[in-house]
Every structure is written in structure tokens, then in C-alpha cells.
Amino acid sequence: MSTSEQPRFPGAEIVDAGVRDLQLGATTVESEAVLMAAGRLREAGVDVPPGPESDAPASHRLYALLAAEDSRGAHSRFNAIARRIVSFAQAAEHARSR
């Protein structure tokens, strides 16, 4: 199921943008956030395209992108993004189990 077919769950703006960026082959904060939770998102019914081959985990790549944009705010922004992705996954899982 594509994210556009799902109700507007919390965090959908990140997941929608991340899936779109992955389809385009773009490495962005959103695409790395989606890859960080790809297994759970796929289990919740989201069609997550494969990401780039890398030895570094998506969470490390995401943090590096955030730190490059704002080194002082990277930690809090990382945590906020992770919470939004978890909220989306929980809502999608709940909707799927109904």
C-alpha cells in the first residue's frame, strides 16, 4: 500500500516525502528516516523502496545529514523525527489490524 492510500497518520509528511525521495534515488533526511524504519513500515503495509547500498546504518546516515545542517540541533531533531516515524508506524499497524 502506498502512503497516499493511507489515512493521514501522524508523521505521514515524513513518510510520504521519504518514499518519494527513495523512488527518485535522492538521499534526504526523509528518505533516511524511512529507511531507518523500513522493516516496521513494510510490516505496516507501506511500500518502501530499497535504499542505496551502504555499510552505515540509515540511522547513522540520517544523523550525519542532520548534523551537517545544524550540528547543535541534530540530536533533538533526530529524536523528533524518530518519534514521528514511530507514531506513523503505530497508527498504520493499528489501522491494519482492524
Secondary structure by P-SEA (a helix, b strand, c coil): ccccccccccaaaaaaaaaaaaaaccccaaaaaaaaaaaaaaaacccccccccccccaaaaaaaaaaaacccaaaaaaaaaaaaaaaaaaaaaaaaac
